[in-house]
Amino acid sequence: MPLGIDELLERVRAGYDRISPPEAAAAAEAGALLVDIRYAELRARDGLIPGALVVERNELEWRLDPRGSHRADEAVGHDLRIVLICNEGYASSLAVASLRQLGLHRATDLTGGFQAWRGAGLPVISAATST
């Protein structure tokens, strides 16, 4: 019997520890790479997390695979701590599963996504001021 999305999310999330906004901020301070996978409209509407690498979901694996031909400069190795951030913490969970299949075993995501980060009063800048 095929899995429904809720079952799939539950199975994926059982394989790693998700982190809270304060934990994500502390991880970034300790050298983790925050990766914002939201699409442009959401970033323009709600803003950005200072220092986060923006990689839309459809490019994620190509940009973060340390052995990939289109990798981002920040994709320095399989031991890199990566915290994925989507809008509310759903798409990022599925994306973590994909990164872990590529050997990025320290990848996790932010519980509640960008909205939780902002709700926790953590820094957000306007997308217009980041360009």
C-alpha positions in Angstrom: 0.0 0.0 0.0 1.5 3.4 -0.9 2.3 5.8 1.9 0.4 9.1 2.3 2.4 12.3 2.8 1.8 12.3 6.6 3.2 8.8 6.9 6.1 9.7 4.7 6.9 12.8 6.8 6.7 10.7 10.0 9.1 8.1 8.6 11.6 10.6 7.3 11.6 12.7 10.5 12.1 9.6 12.6 15.6 9.2 11.0 17.1 12.5 12.4 16.7 15.1 15.0 15.0 18.4 13.9 16.0 21.6 15.6 14.2 24.6 17.0 14.9 28.2 16.0 17.2 29.0 18.9 19.1 25.7 18.2 19.4 26.7 14.6 20.8 30.1 15.5 23.3 28.5 17.8 24.3 26.0 15.1 24.9 28.8 12.7 27.1 30.6 15.3 29.0 27.3 15.6 29.6 27.1 11.8 26.5 25.3 10.5 25.2 26.3 7.1 21.7 27.6 7.1 20.0 27.0 3.7 16.8 28.8 2.8 14.9 26.7 0.2 11.8 28.9 0.0 10.8 30.2 -3.4 11.4 33.8 -4.4 7.9 35.1 -3.7 8.1 34.0 -0.1 11.5 35.5 0.4 10.4 38.8 -1.1 7.2 38.8 1.1 8.7 37.7 4.4 12.4 38.5 4.2 15.6 36.5 4.7 17.7 35.1 7.6 21.0 37.0 7.6 23.8 34.8 6.5 21.6 32.0 5.1 22.5 30.5 1.7 19.5 30.8 -0.6 19.1 27.6 -2.8 15.6 27.0 -4.1 14.4 23.4 -3.6 14.7 22.4 -7.2 18.5 23.1 -7.2 19.3 21.8 -3.7 21.0 18.5 -4.4 23.1 19.9 -7.2 24.2 22.9 -5.1 25.0 21.0 -1.8 26.6 17.8 -3.1 30.3 18.3 -2.3 31.2 16.2 -5.3 28.7 17.9 -7.7 29.7 19.8 -10.8 27.3 22.6 -9.8 28.1 22.8 -6.1 28.0 26.0 -4.1 31.3 27.2 -2.7 29.9 26.5 0.8 29.4 22.8 0.0 32.8 21.8 1.4 32.3 18.2 2.5 29.9 15.5 3.7 30.5 16.4 7.4 29.1 19.9 7.0 26.3 20.7 9.4 23.4 21.8 7.2 20.1 23.3 8.5 17.4 23.4 5.8 14.7 26.1 6.2 11.5 26.1 4.2 8.4 28.2 5.0 6.8 26.1 7.7 9.0 23.0 8.1 7.4 20.4 5.8 9.3 20.6 2.5 12.6 20.9 4.3 12.0 17.5 6.0 11.6 15.8 2.7 14.7 17.6 1.4 16.8 16.4 4.4 16.0 12.9 3.4 17.4 13.6 -0.1 20.6 15.2 1.2 21.2 12.3 3.6 21.0 10.0 0.6 23.9 12.0 -0.9 25.9 11.3 2.3 25.3 14.7 4.0 24.7 12.8 7.3 24.6 16.0 9.4 21.7 17.6 7.5 18.6 18.5 9.5 15.8 21.0 9.3 14.2 23.8 11.3 11.0 22.8 13.0 8.4 25.3 11.9 10.6 26.7 9.2 11.1 30.4 8.5 7.8 31.3 10.2 9.0 29.8 13.5 12.4 31.6 13.1 10.6 34.9 12.7 8.1 34.1 15.4 10.9 33.4 17.8 12.1 37.0 17.3 15.4 35.9 15.5 17.0 38.3 13.0 15.2 38.8 9.6 16.2 41.3 6.9 14.2 42.5 4.0 14.9 40.7 0.7 15.2 44.2 -0.9 18.1 45.2 1.4 20.1 42.0 0.7 20.6 42.8 -2.9 
